[in-house]
Amino acid sequence: MGIIFHEEEQLFQLETLNTEYWIGIADEMYLGHIYYGKKIGDARCAYLLKTGERPFVPSKNRKEKASFTDSFPYEYPTWGTGDFRESCLNVRTAKGYRGCELFYESHAIIEGKPGLFGLPATFCQAEEQIKAKEGTEQNIADKAKSDLPGAGGQTLEITCRDPFLNLKVILRYSVFDDSDAIIRSAEIVNEGAKPVYLEKVLSACLTMDDENYDYLTLNGSWARERHIEKTPISHGKQGVFSERGISSHQEHPFLAVLDRNADQEQGRVYAMHFVYSGNFLAQVEKDPFDSLRMVMGIHPEGFCWELEPGMHFTAPEVVCMYSSEGLGKMTRNFHDLYRSHLIRSPYLHKKRPLLINNWEATYFDFDTDKLLAIAREAKKHGIEMLVMDDGWFGQRNHEYCSLGDWTVNQSKLKGGLEYLVEQVKAEGMKFGLWFEPEMVSPDSDLYRLHPEWAMQLPGRPATQGRGQYVLDLSQQEVIDYVYESVAKILRSADISYVKWDMNRPLTDVGSLYTEGKKQGELFHRFVLGLYQMQERLLKEFPNLLLENCASGGGRFDPGMLYYSPQIWCSDDTDAIERLEIQEGTALLYPLSTMGAHVSDCPNHIVGRSTPFTTRGHVALSGTFGYELDITKISKEDKEEIEEQTALYHKYQPLVREGDYYRLASWRENHHFDCWEVAAKDKSEALVTLVQVIAEAAFRSRKIRIKGLDAEADYLLEETGQVAKGSLWMEGGLLVPRDNGDFISHLYHFVRQ
């Protein structure tokens, strides 16, 4: 495994555990994509570039260069010189001319993997080994390269150049010894004497012939995020995007091209996932020659970056993943990659505190006594942490005031925050706190003092969302103030957990501090400001458990996973709605990253009532916690909480570390949902089954178990039945059908 340059053939070979990626240099100058898929191990593959076919390479057919550029499978296509498909790089000069053409210049193969300055990035080993040192934009590249990690992977850096603009582009490809992922990013360097303007900088491109493929995306809205959708690819451009300033509830920065008959166990899958938390474009284009071009990167709408001489711009990473064994293999590859090479938290391999959040229990109507009553009752039943949600600061008795005023509301919290925290600790519990640091309310002391700190378009009435404005995080003064406001609170008391929320998209994206030519940088600079704050937070409070949130799952993306080991999956906690939400999320993300709670019924969003047991079983496949007033629920539900907390302690190590298998999908069969987590050493497996809609006059269901040792015996704890792994996997488990809807069961297999 690793990276090889075949000098005679002018080919680059990137080898992972099970795949290969080949790049060729055509006509000694054009960087082209040759192959991505199962290992072929043969450097005689350059013919796949089709340069021996008309219109031929420019040195042999200069008169038809435009035909060549419009059909060649560029690794990193540019706009303005004859390629009319989707480009990755669009450049405008100071005089307004648009056009760029890149030619291969050199390459380097280096051990390990550099970090990306100011951006989340995958890494080989510990974060300390890859974190780029603080510095200015002028020395980003040198700083990043100075902190290469040790063994564990390799990086290919291919340098291309536009000699007329003196613009250098460094394409980076990284592979890890234990993964099938290929990590892509690009760095743009202005080595000319005048500024240029980057109007579009995508991170990755992949070209292939269409073979009757579909494309798969994750779509939805608030409270129904990341629903799986598969669509046949047609001619033209199709895909998903966000222009909301966040990765969004509506679309997800992920795209897969896959065989039409691909399922969990078979079929080819080519996937891209964006390690970024702002606007994105994820697109596949089918051209007139039935060739496909997949691209991913920062959405060009509203984007224009002034690149001064000597300056660098780094595009965020794209994770490329190929599976020849269907979506299930792709899923487990992503899970392993993110657990090993993206999540840095000390909680990654630890059991998270079992928490109760007061939001749906009290909303804004609470005080110290009410919170302590919840804490005392929760502690009796095995809950380990109280989280105080919105409403504890300023005059925040409703959602339309006080954001930005991060001072304790003494009329609610008599004795202050420190007193409340100490009382909770005295009960033997930890304490967590909610913030929404990126926002400001028009009715707040902060806004009255600094109205210019809100993003706005001068002279235009500002657009409110949830009664709030977005702070201008492109400005260091604003970043510093916001960070210090949060950090001051965290320094004042023993706070173990922070829920970092963000409840509206970006509109009126303008800054009163920024010159006109810089306004196109605001979307990206906002994200960089967010990343800077969270990096500083984790540096000052290294043992803090951080959970990101954006009105639920509006910013559930790999970029945020770099800073927090878990993200609130959705504001919709209804167990049945969560089946599709969590299925789509688990397609890419480890179960331990999915914030999931048991809430009260009727559910506060959809009004549905489901059994307490089912709510617990569904939430158990996430971080697990409670979102209800435990002082008001029935004795039976309280007793069941004790049973559920015992299940949490029993199964969470398996859920956190195991291999995930999707056994059945409620969205496909319309009757039941079923998934499994199997230990990597095959010692145990946990199957969760939810019967959503009962059916009449049917016998038992057959569920084929996955990931067991075929030769070992396994005990099914719930029935006492023992059988070989081969029988459970091939013959299957027979599950009786329940009489009723919304009924769930757990099945635990233990190797004997």
N, C-alpha and C positions, 0 to 999 in steps of 0.2 A: 504494500500500500504506500501511497505517497504521490509525488509529482516528478515526472521525468520529461526532459526535453530531448526529443529525437532530432539531433542536429541535421543529419543527412536528409531526412524527410521534412524537416521544418515543421514538426508537430509537437504539441504539448499533450501529455497524457496525465490526467488527474485520476487517481485510483482510490476508491473508498473500500469499505468492507465487501460490498457486493456489486458495485457499479463502476463505470468508467465514464469520463468526460474528455472528449478530444477536441482540440483547437488546432487549426492549421494556418500557416502564413502563405497566402497565395500571391503569386507574382512578386514575391519578396517584399510586399508592403501591406497587403490587405489581410486583416485578422478575421478569420471565418470560423463559424461553428461547424464541426464535422459530425459529432455523435454524442449522445447521452443515453445510457441504458445499462443493461447487463454487460458484464465484462466480455470484451472481445480479444484483448491482448495481442493486437496485431497492428504494427505501425504502417502497414500497407493500406491504410484506410483513407488516404487523402483523396481518392477518386470520388468519395462521397460529397466533396465540395462542388462537384459537377463543373469544374473549370475546364474540363475537356469538351464540354458541350457549348454550342452557341449560346450567348454571344461572345464567348471566350474572354480571357482576361485582357485588360486594356493594352498591355505591351504587345499583344498579338492582334488586337482589333480596336485600335484607338478610336476609330470612327463611330463605334457603337458603345462607348463607355457608359452612356446613360442607360442603355439596356442592361449592361453588366451591374451597375450600381442598384438598379431597381429589382434585381433578382438574387444577388449574392447574399449568402447567409451571414451577415456581419455579426460579430460578437458584441459590438457596441456601436450601433448605427447612429449616424448624425443626419442633420436636416440641412437641405439647401443646395446639395450638389448632385441630385439625381436619384436618391432613394426616396420613393414616395410612400413607403410604408411607415408605420409608427416609428419615430426616432427615439433615441435615448438622450441626445444632447443637441440643444438649439442655442446658438450663440449669436449675439448682436454686437457689432462694433460701436465705438463712440460716435461714429458718423451715421449709424443707423443701418449698416449693411448686415444682412443675415446670411450665414453659411459657414459650414465647418466640414472638414474632411480629415480623418485621422489615418495615419500611416504607422505601421509597426516600426519601433525604434530599437528596443532592447527588452531584456527581461532579467529577472532574478528569482531564484528559488531559495527561500529562507526557512530556517527551522522555527517552529512555533507560529504564533499569530499575533500581529500587532493590535493594539486597541485603536479605537477611533476617538479622537479628541472631542469631548463634549457630548458624545453619543453612546447609547447602549450598544454593546457588541458581545458576540460570543467569545469565548476564551478557551485556552488549552487546559490551564490548571487553576490555581487560586487567583482571585481578582487582583490581589496585590501584585501579581506578576505581570499583568497586562494593562493596568491602569495607566493611561498616558499622563505625564506630569502636567501640572498647570502651566499655562503659557499663553502667548498671544496667537492670533490667527496666522501671523507670518511664519511661525515655526511649528505649526501643527504637525506636519509630516515628520520633521526631525524628532519632535518630542515623542510621537507615537512609536516610531521605530526604535527609540532608545530603550523601550521597555518590553522587548520580546520575551515571551515565556520560554520555559525549557521544553523538554520533550513532550510529545502528545499530539503533534500535528505539524503541517507544513503550509506555507503560503507561497503562491506564485504571484509575482508582481510583473505585469506586462506594461511597459511604457509605450504609449503611442503619442504622436505629435501632429498638430496642424502647423506646418512650417510657415505658412503665410501669416497666421495669427501669433505664432510662437506660443501656442497653447499646448501644454503637456497634460495628458490624461493617463493616470495610473489605474489599471484594472487589477483588482485583487481577487484571488480565488484561494480559499483556505479549505483544507481537509483535516479531519481528526482521525487518529488511529482507531477509535472505537465507534465510528459513526458512518452512516451513508450520506450525510449531508455534505453539500458543497456551499460554502458561504461566499457571497459575492458583494463587492462594493466598488466604488469608483471615486477617485480623487482628481479634481481639476486644478491645475496650477497655471497661473498667468505668468509666463516668463517673457512677455513682451514689454514694451515701453509705455503702453497706453492701457487704460481700463477696458475691459469687455463686460458684456452683460449676459449672464446665463439666464435664458428664458425657460429652460427646461433641463433638468438633470435627473434622469432616472438611474436606477442602480443596477439593473440586470436585464438581459435579453436572452431568449432561447428560441432557436429556430428548428423546426422539424417538418417533415412531410405530413400532411393530414392523412390519417388512415381511419376515417369514419369515427372521429373522436367526439366525445362530449366535453363540456367544461363544467366544473363544479365550484360553487361559491357558497358563502354563508351570508344570509340576508335576514332582515326583520325590521324591528322598530323598538321603541322603548317598551320594556316589559315582555318582549318576545324576540330577543336577540338570537342571532347565529343559527337560524334554521337552514338546514341543508337543502340546496337546490341544484339540480343537475339538468343541463340544457344541451341539445345538439349544437355543434358549432356550424355556423353558416358563413357565407362570404361576407367580408367586411369586418368591422371592429365590434367586439362585445366584451363585457366584463363588468367590473364594479369599481366604485371610486367613492371618495369622500372629499368634499370641499367645505366641511363644517369646522375645520380646525382641530378636530379629533378623529380618531379612527372610526368612531361612530357606532350607534346602535343599528343603523340602517344597513350598512355594508361592513365587510371585514377585510383587512388587508391580506387576503389569501386568494389564491387561484390555483386550480388543478385542471390539467387536461388529462383525460383518461379514456380508456377503451369503453365503447358503448356497453359492453357486457361486464365491465368491471364491477366487482362487489367487494365484500370484506376479505375474501380469500384469494381471488384471482383477478388478473388483468393488469395492464400497465397504467401507472399513474405518474405524471410529471407535475410536481407541486412547487409553488413559490409562496413564501410567507415573509412579510415585511417587518423588520425589527425597528418599528417607528410608531409614534403616537399621534401624528397629525394627518394632514391631507395626504391622500395617496391615490395612485392609479394602478389598477391591476387589470390587464387587458390581454386578450388573444385576438389576433387578426388573421383571417384567411384570405390570401391574395388570389389573383386570377389563375395562378399556377398551382393552386391547392397546396401551397406552403403555409405553415402556421408560424406566427411570430408572437411569442409571449413576452410581455414587458411588465416591469414593476418599479415603482419609485414614487417620489414626491409628486403630487399632482401639479401640473404646470399652471393651472388656472390661478391667477393672483400671485404667481411666483415670478420674481425677477431679481437676480442677485448680482450686485455690482462687484466685479472681481478686479481689484486694483493690481497693478504690477507687483509681482512677488507674493501675492496672496494665494491661498488655497481654499477650495470648497470641497468638503467631504460628503458624499452621498451616504445615507444610512445603508445598513446591510440588508440583503435579501438571502433567506435560507432556501436553497434549492434541494429538493428531495425527489429521488426516483424510486419507485417500488414496482417490481414485477410480480408481486404477490398481493395486489389489491390494496384497498384502503386500509385494511387492518394493519398490514405491515408498515404502511406510511405513517399511520397513527403512532404505533409503538416506536418508530424511528424518531418522530418529533418529540414524543414524551422523553425518551432517553437523552436526546440532544439537549433539551431544555433543562433537564435535571442535572446533567453533567457539565454543560458548557454555557449556560445563560443565567440561571438563578444563583445568586451569590449569598443569600440570606443565611445566617446561622441556624435558622429554623428549617432549612431545606430538608434535612433528614431527622428532624425532631418532631415530637408530638406537639401540636399547637394547643394552647389553652382552650378549654371548652368554654365558650362565652355565652352571655346573654346580653342582647342589645335592647335598650329601652325605647327605640323609635316607635314601632307599632304598638308598644305597650302604653305609651303616654303621649306620643308626639311632643308638642311644646309644653304640655301641662304636667310639670313635675317640680319637685323641690328636693332638698337633701333627704327629708324624712321618707318621701316616696321611693327614692333610689335605694336608700338603705333597706327599706322593707323588701324590695325586689332582691337585693343582694343576699339578705339573710335567708329568705325562702329558697333562693336558688342554691345557696351553699348546702342546704339540707339535702338536696337531691343530686349532688355531685357536680354542679356547675362551678367553674374555676375562675371566671373573670366577668366583671361587670363593665360594659361599654356604655358610656354616656354619649348619646348622639346629639343631634342639632338642638339648640335652644339654651345653651349654658352661658352665653357670652352677651355683652352689650345689653340691649333692650330686646333681645330676640325672643319675643313671645309669638311671633308668626314669621312666615317666610319672606316678608317684604322689607326687612330692616336689618341693620347691624352687621352685615357681612363686612369684614375688614376691621371691626372693633373687637379684637381678640383680648378682651378683658373679662374677668369672671363677673357674672350677674349676681351680686351679693344678696339681692332680694330673693333669688331662687336658692342659691347655695349659701345658706347662712353658715358663717365660719370659714367660707372660702373653699377653694378647690383642694388645698392641702388637707383641710380637716376632713372633707369627704373621702379623699383617697386613703387617709390614715384609718378612717372608720371601716372602709371596705377591706383594707389589708388586715385589720383586727379581726374580721370575720374569716380570715384565711383565704381571701380572694385577691386576684390581681385587678388592675384598673386600666381601662382603655378610654380613648377620647376621640371625638369626631371633629374634623376641621374641613373648611372649604376655602383654602388659602388663595386661590386664583381669582376670586370674585370680590366685588364690592357692591353694597346696596346704595342706591341714591339717598336713602334715609339712613345715613351713617355719619359718624364723626369723621371717619377717614375721607369720605367723598366730599364732605363740606370743606375739609382742609385742603384736599388735593383732587379736585375734579379732573385735572389734567392727567391724572394717573389712569383713568379709564380709557380703553380703546374707543375711538370716536372719529367721525368724519366731520371736520369743522363746518358749521353752518347747517348741518343736517340734524333733525331730531334723532336722538339716540334710540336704538332699538333695545328694549328690555326683554330679557328672558327669565322667567320665574322671578320677576321683579328685581333683577340684578344686572350689573354690567361686568365686563371682563377687564381685569387689570392688564396694563401694558407691560407684560413680562419681557419685552424687548429691551427694557431699560434697567440697567444695573441698580440704580437707586431704588426702583420699585421692588426688584428681586430681593435686595438686601433688607428692605423694610419688612416685606412679607415673611421672609425667612426668620428674621429676628423676632417677629411677633409670635410665630409658632414655637420657635426654640425657647423663648422666654417662658412660655406656659409649661413646656416639657421640663425645663430646669426647675420649676417651682414645686414639683411633686413627683412621686414615684409612679410614672406612667409607663406601662409595659407595651401598649399597643396604640397605634394611630390609624384611624380610618380617614384617608385623604380623599375627599369628594370633589366633584366638579359637575355642576348641574345645568349647564347650558352650552350650546355651540357658540362659535365665534361669529359675530356679525360686526358691521361697522369697523372693519379692520383697518384702522388708521392710528397713527401716533402723532401727538402734538410735538414730540421731541425729534422726529425723524424728518430729514430732508425728503423732498418729493421723489428723488431717484432711489431712495432707500425703502420706500413704502412697500415695494414688492418683496421685501425680506421679512415682513412682520410675522406671517404665518409660521415660518420656520424658526425665527428667533423666539417666538412665544414658546415653542416646544423645547428649544435649547434652554430657555429660562426655567421651564418646569424641570427638566433633567438636572440642571445645576442645583436647584433647591433641594431636590430629593437626594442627590449625591451628598450635599452638605449635611443634610439631616442624618443620613446613615453614617457619615463620618463622625459626627458629634455624638450620636446615640447608636453605637454599633449593635447593641442588644435589643433595639426596638423592633417589634413585630409590626411592619407596615403593610396595610391593606389598601390598595388603590380602588377607587370607585369613580364612576361618572354617571350619575343618575341610574345606577345599576351597572350595566355592562357596556356603557358608551365608550369606554377606553380600555377594553380588554384586548391587549395586544402584546406581542413579545417585547416591545420597548419598555412597557411598564413592568413586565415580569423581571427585567433586569434589576429593578429597584425594589420590588415587593414580591415575596414568594406566593402571595395570594391576591386575587382581585375579586371584588364583589361581582358575582356572575350576572345577576339581574335583580331589579326591584320586585319582580314577580316571584313570590315564594310559594305560590300554589304548586302542590306536588305534581299535578298533571301537566300544567304548563311547563314546569321545569324539565319534564322528560325530553321534549324537543330541544329546549335551550341547552340542557346539559349534554345531550347527545352531540349537538353541533360543536359545543365548546370542547368536549372530550375528543373530538376528531383530531384536534391539534395539541391540546394542552393537558398536562398531567392532572389527575383528579385532585391532587393536593393543592392546586392553584385556584380551584373553583370555590368562591365564597358561597356557602349554602346553609340556610337556617330553617328550622322548624318554626312556623308561625301559627297564629291563631286562625280559627274558622268561625264563621264564613270568611274566606280569604279576603283581605282588604282591597284587592285589585279586581278579581273576577267574581267574587261572591260565592265561590264553590266551597262545599264542605267535603273534606276527605278524612278518612280515619287517621288518628294520631300516629298509629303504627306506620302507615304508608308515608306520611310526611317525614317521619324519622328515617325510614329506609332510603328514601330519595336523597335526603340531606346527608346521609352517611357517606355517600359517594362524592363528598366535597370536604370543605374544611370543617363543617358541622358546628352548629350553635343554635341558639334560640332567639326568637324575635316575638315576644309575647309578655303579657303581664302574668307572671307565675303566681302572684298573690290572688288571682281571680279565677284560675282554671280549676277544674274538678279534681277531686282526690284521685280518681282513676288516672287522669292525665299526669298528675304529679308522680304517681307510682310508675307510670310508663316512662317518664323522664329518667327515673333511676335505672330502668331496664335499658334505655337507649344510651345513657352515659356508659353503662357497662359494655354495651356493644361497641361504642366508640373506642374505648380503651383496648378492647380485644382486637378489633379489626383495623384500626387506623394505620398501624405500621404496614400492613398488607396493602391497604388502599393507597397509601402514600408512595410505596416503593414498587408495587407490582406491575405486571403487564396487563394492559386493558384490552378486553375483547368485546366487541359488539355482537351479541348473539341474535337479537331480534329488535326490530324498530317499530314502535307504535305508529310512527308517521307513515310507514309502508304497509303494515298489515291491518291497521285500524282496530286492533283488539288488545294487544299486549306489548310490553316493552321488557327487554332482558339484556343485561350486561354482566360481565365477569371481570374480576381481577385475580390473576394467578401469580403466585410467588415466583420470582426468577429462578429459584432453586427447585421449583416444582413441588415444594413441601405442602402447599395448601392452595386452595382457590375459594373465592367467595362469589356466588352468583346471586344477583338481585333480579327478581321478577315482579313486575307490576301488571296485574290484570286491569286494564282500563275499562273495557266494555265486556260484560259477560255475554256469552253465546249459548243458545239453547241446543240441546240434543247432540253435544259433542263429547267424545271421550277425552282422555288425558292428552296433554301436549308433550311433544318430545323435544328436549333441549340437549343438543350435543355440546358437551363441555370441551374447553380448549386448554392447552398449555400444561397438561399433566404428563407425568412419566408413564409411558404406555405399559411398562413392565411392572410397575409398582401397584400395590393395593392401596385403595383410598376408602376411608370411612366417611359416609355422609352423616354428619352429626345429627341432623334433624330426624333421621329415620333409623339410624343404626345399621343401615345397609352398607356392606363392603363389596367392592368390585375392583377389578384391575382398571388402571387408567385407560387402557385401550377400549374397555367396554363402555366406560363413561363417555369417552370421546366419540366412538363409532356407533355404539348402540344407543347411547344417550340416556338422559334422565327423564323419566315419565312424571309429569307434573299434573296432579288432579286439577280440574277447573273449578274455581270457586263460584258460589252462587251469590253474585253481587258485583258491583262496579268498584273500582279504585282500591282493590285489595292487593297487598304485596306480601312477598315471602323472601327470606334469605336462605341460601343453601350453602353450607360450609363443608368442603371436602378437605380431609386431612390425610396425608400419606402415612401409612402404617409401617 
